Amino acid sequence: MKHTCPVCGFKGLAEPPYDHEGNHSHEICPCCGFQFGFDDYEMQHEDDSYLEPSESIIAYRKNWLDEGCVIFSPECFPKHLQKANRVLRHHLIEQLKQINVHLPS
């Protein structure tokens, strides 16, 4: 069973990103490159205070989208859903719907 990344919506994680107790898997999403247990605790505000894990997910997603949705491990992402190592827009829209995130028109 594949699991969904809460950052980008990619359904291809080998493990749940977090278990029922909130422990992280340390898995890296092959689509967006977010590492659970690392990136969710490493992002900082401009004043050098750390973001909460849920804020980190939102901030990481925004950065990933702003940078053009570059696929972290293109060899692990379906070839027909990518172009130039980026997620095709039509698929990105569907992928993000899985996590209730909608791109502006």
BELHUCOR-V440623 format. One record per residue. N is the residue number from 1. RES is the residue in one letter. SS is DSSP state (a for helix, b for strand, c for the rest). PHI is phi in whole degrees, 0 to 359 (* if undefined). PSI is psi as a letter, one per 30 degrees, with the letter a starting at -180 (NA if undefined). Layout:
# BELHUCOR-V440623
N | RES | SS | PHI | PSI
N | RES | SS | PHI | PSI
This chain:
# BELHUCOR-V440623
1 | M | c | * | k
2 | K | c | 269 | k
3 | H | b | 246 | l
4 | T | b | 265 | k
5 | C | c | 285 | k
6 | P | c | 286 | f
7 | V | c | 271 | e
8 | C | c | 244 | f
9 | G | c | 84 | g
10 | F | c | 294 | k
11 | K | b | 263 | i
12 | G | b | 196 | g
13 | L | b | 282 | k
14 | A | c | 288 | e
15 | E | c | 233 | l
16 | P | c | 297 | k
17 | P | c | 301 | e
18 | Y | b | 224 | k
19 | D | c | 274 | a
20 | H | c | 296 | f
21 | E | c | 260 | f
22 | G | c | 90 | g
23 | N | c | 286 | k
24 | H | b | 271 | l
25 | S | c | 275 | f
26 | H | c | 69 | g
27 | E | c | 291 | k
28 | I | b | 255 | k
29 | C | c | 292 | k
30 | P | c | 291 | f
31 | C | c | 274 | d
32 | C | c | 262 | f
33 | G | c | 86 | g
34 | F | c | 290 | k
35 | Q | b | 255 | j
36 | F | c | 288 | k
37 | G | c | 98 | f
38 | F | c | 236 | d
39 | D | a | 295 | f
40 | D | a | 285 | f
41 | Y | a | 238 | f
42 | E | a | 256 | f
43 | M | c | 279 | k
44 | Q | b | 236 | l
45 | H | c | 287 | l
46 | E | c | 298 | f
47 | D | c | 273 | g
48 | D | c | 73 | g
49 | S | c | 277 | l
50 | Y | b | 276 | k
51 | L | c | 282 | l
52 | E | c | 292 | l
53 | P | a | 308 | e
54 | S | a | 293 | e
55 | E | a | 292 | e
56 | S | a | 296 | e
57 | I | a | 298 | e
58 | I | a | 296 | e
59 | A | a | 295 | e
60 | Y | a | 297 | e
61 | R | a | 301 | e
62 | K | a | 301 | e
63 | N | a | 298 | e
64 | W | a | 298 | e
65 | L | a | 295 | e
66 | D | a | 298 | e
67 | E | c | 272 | g
68 | G | c | 96 | g
69 | C | c | 58 | h
70 | V | b | 292 | k
71 | I | c | 280 | k
72 | F | c | 295 | e
73 | S | c | 233 | i
74 | P | a | 303 | f
75 | E | a | 290 | f
76 | C | a | 256 | g
77 | F | c | 247 | k
78 | P | c | 308 | k
79 | K | a | 300 | e
80 | H | a | 286 | f
81 | L | a | 250 | g
82 | Q | b | 223 | l
83 | K | b | 213 | k
84 | A | c | 54 | h
85 | N | c | 62 | g
86 | R | b | 232 | k
87 | V | b | 291 | k
88 | L | c | 298 | k
89 | R | a | 305 | e
90 | H | a | 298 | e
91 | H | a | 284 | e
92 | L | a | 303 | e
93 | I | a | 301 | e
94 | E | a | 293 | e
95 | Q | a | 297 | e
96 | L | a | 292 | f
97 | K | a | 300 | f
98 | Q | c | 298 | f
99 | I | c | 243 | g
100 | N | c | 60 | h
101 | V | c | 244 | k
102 | H | c | 238 | k
103 | L | c | 282 | k
104 | P | c | 293 | k
105 | S | c | 293 | NA
